Each structure stands twice: as C-alpha cells, then as structure tokens.
Amino acid sequence: MAPDELADYDDALLMADTGRGGREAFAALIRRHQHAVLAIAYRFLGDRSDAEDVAQEVFLRLWGAAPRYRPDKPLPAFLRTLTVHLCLDRRRKARPLVLMDDLEPAGSQNPEAELDAAERRRALSAALSRLPSAQRMAIVLFHMEGLSVREVADLLETSPKAAESLLSRARSSLRAGLGAMLSPRGPSQRPEGFSDPVR
C-alpha cells in the first residue's frame, strides 16, 4: 500500500498491520510519531545523538510489541510512557539539558535582549541538568510538553500529589540556582512558565 494511503489510517489499524509484519504501516507510524518521541527525549537528555538512540529503541520495542498491541491506551500515550522510562534509564549518561535547538533568529531587532535571553536559557538548562531525574522529567513533561499533573503522575507511576511535590521541589531548586539572574523579577515572582500546578 502506498505511503500516502497509509497516512489516512488511524494508529490502531496501522498497529494491527504492523503486528502482521507490515513494514509500510510501521514506517507510517514512525513518520507520524517520531517528532514527539524525539522532542521528549531531547528535552530530557539534552543531546541529539542520545535522543535519537532512545527514539530508535522506542520504535524497535514498538515493532516487537505490535503483535500484542491492544488499542485500550492511545498509541501516543504508550509511546510517551516508553520514552519516559527509557530516558530515565539513560539518566546516568545525561548531559546538560538544552531547551531549544537554536537561539533567536539572526538579525534580531534587539541583539542585547537576544543575548540576555540566550544567557537565561543556558542558565536554566544547566540548572535543570542538576535536578534529580524524577524532578527533571516532571518539569519536562509539565512545562515543556504541556501535560497535566495527573498525566505526569501516570507517566512517572506516582500519585498526583507526589507529582505536585516533585514539581514544587524542582521549581524551588531552580529558583535557588537561578536566584541572582532572576532577582530583578522580585522575591515573590517566579520564572515565567514555572507557576505552581493547578489542582
């Protein structure tokens, strides 16, 4: 079947075909989901090569699991769970986290502001890389992937209350590590994007 036809199939149908050895269906699943898998892995590991290794392992495991796949859980959630666990397993090799691939586009109207923003990103990346792995993954999932506290808890196999605690401790550590840089915001203000989770 042509790749453009497979693009219209839902994940359950593609997984069923993959489970019967359908390589085109499997390739369609990779094209559909590889960006999301790579994004989580890269944000957590901070290294493109390591992230690509994790993504390759995720899809190898998906191929192996396809014959037993049951569509009770949406495939993106299954892949996210697998990616999180493989990243946590790889934590011992983690390098400083990179939040964005590139700095602001060249030719910015305000080079001084651009440099300041780049410095903040580097400092935040370094501070995140020093967090314990569970806190770091909670921050990645909640603040960068936009998941709810309950979704973070499910992925980290803990309770929502424990996930909130992870996020709170992580933000406290980040504020302490970035205090001097963030002080112009005032003692009661938090870094942008790091407000406490809504229950």
C-alpha positions in Angstrom: 0.0 0.0 0.0 1.3 3.5 -0.9 2.6 5.7 2.0 0.1 8.5 1.2 -2.8 6.0 1.6 -1.5 4.8 4.9 -1.3 8.4 6.2 -5.2 8.3 6.4 -5.2 5.2 8.6 -5.6 5.5 12.4 -3.0 4.2 14.8 -5.0 1.1 15.7 -5.2 0.0 12.1 -1.5 0.7 11.4 -0.5 -1.2 14.6 -2.7 -4.2 13.5 -1.0 -4.2 10.1 2.5 -3.8 11.8 1.7 -6.7 14.0 1.2 -8.9 10.9 4.7 -7.8 9.7 3.6 -4.7 7.7 6.7 -2.7 7.2 4.9 0.1 5.3 2.5 0.5 8.2 5.3 0.6 10.7 7.1 3.2 8.6 3.9 5.3 8.6 3.8 5.1 12.4 7.4 6.2 12.7 6.7 9.2 10.4 3.7 10.1 12.4 5.2 9.9 15.9 8.9 10.2 15.7 8.9 14.0 16.3 7.0 13.7 19.5 9.3 10.9 20.8 12.4 12.8 19.8 11.2 16.0 21.4 10.7 14.4 24.9 14.0 12.5 24.7 16.0 15.6 23.5 14.5 17.9 26.2 15.3 15.4 28.9 18.7 14.2 27.7 20.0 17.4 26.1 21.9 15.6 23.4 20.6 14.9 19.9 22.6 11.7 19.5 21.3 10.3 22.8 17.8 11.3 21.9 18.0 9.6 18.6 19.3 6.4 20.3 16.3 6.5 22.6 13.9 7.1 19.8 15.3 4.1 17.8 14.9 1.9 20.9 11.3 3.1 21.4 10.4 2.1 17.8 12.2 -1.2 18.0 10.2 -2.0 21.1 7.0 -0.8 19.3 7.8 -3.2 16.5 8.2 -6.1 18.9 5.1 -5.2 20.8 2.9 -4.7 17.8 1.5 -8.3 17.6 0.3 -8.0 21.2 -1.0 -4.4 21.0 -4.5 -3.7 22.2 -5.8 -0.2 21.5 -7.1 0.3 25.1 -4.5 3.0 25.5 -3.9 5.6 22.7 -0.6 5.0 21.0 0.8 8.5 21.7 0.4 7.8 25.4 2.0 4.4 25.1 5.0 5.9 23.2 5.3 8.7 25.7 5.4 6.2 28.6 8.0 4.1 26.9 10.1 7.2 26.0 10.0 8.5 29.6 11.2 5.1 31.0 14.0 4.8 28.5 15.1 8.3 29.2 15.1 7.7 33.0 17.1 4.5 32.4 19.6 6.5 30.4 19.9 9.3 33.1 23.4 8.2 34.2 24.7 9.4 30.8 22.7 12.6 30.8 24.4 15.8 29.7 23.2 19.4 30.2 19.7 19.9 29.1 19.0 22.1 26.0 15.7 23.8 25.9 15.8 24.9 22.3 17.7 23.9 19.3 18.7 27.4 18.3 18.8 30.9 19.7 16.5 33.6 18.3 16.7 34.1 14.5 19.7 36.0 13.3 19.2 39.7 12.6 17.2 40.4 15.8 16.0 43.9 16.3 17.5 43.9 19.8 20.8 42.0 20.0 21.3 42.9 23.7 17.9 41.3 24.6 18.7 38.3 22.4 22.0 37.7 24.3 20.2 38.1 27.7 17.6 35.6 26.6 20.3 33.2 25.5 22.1 33.6 28.8 18.9 32.8 30.7 18.3 29.7 28.6 21.8 28.4 29.2 21.5 29.0 32.9 18.1 27.3 33.0 19.5 24.3 31.0 22.4 24.0 33.4 20.1 24.2 36.5 17.7 21.6 35.0 20.6 19.2 34.3 21.4 19.2 38.1 18.0 18.2 39.2 17.3 14.6 40.3 15.9 12.6 37.3 12.3 12.4 38.5 12.1 16.1 39.2 13.7 16.9 35.8 11.3 14.6 33.9 8.3 16.1 35.8 9.4 19.6 34.7 9.9 18.5 31.1 6.5 16.8 30.9 4.6 19.5 32.7 6.2 22.7 31.5 7.6 21.7 28.1 5.2 19.0 26.9 2.1 20.7 28.5 0.8 17.6 30.3 -1.5 17.8 33.3 -0.3 16.9 36.8 -2.3 13.7 36.6 -0.7 12.8 33.3 2.7 13.5 34.7 1.8 11.3 37.7 0.7 8.4 35.5 3.8 8.6 33.4 6.1 8.6 36.4 4.0 5.9 38.1 3.2 8.0 41.2 0.2 9.9 42.7 -0.9 13.4 41.5 0.1 14.7 45.0 3.6 13.2 44.6 3.9 14.7 41.1 2.9 18.1 42.5 5.6 17.7 45.2 8.2 16.8 42.5 7.3 19.9 40.6 7.3 22.1 43.7 10.7 20.8 44.8 12.1 21.2 41.3 10.9 24.8 41.0 12.4 25.6 44.4 15.7 24.2 43.3 15.6 26.1 40.0 14.7 29.4 41.8 17.6 28.8 44.2 20.0 28.0 41.4 18.9 30.9 39.2 18.2 33.4 42.1 20.8 36.1 41.1 19.7 36.0 37.5 16.0 36.2 38.3 16.2 38.7 41.1 15.0 41.7 39.0 11.6 40.0 38.9 11.3 40.5 42.7 11.4 37.9 45.5 7.8 36.9 45.2 7.8 36.3 41.4 8.6 33.1 39.7 10.4 32.5 36.4 8.0 32.7 33.5 6.3 29.4 32.8 7.1 27.9 36.3 3.9 28.7 38.2 2.6 26.1 40.7 0.4 23.5 39.1 -3.4 23.9 39.2 -5.1 21.1 41.0 
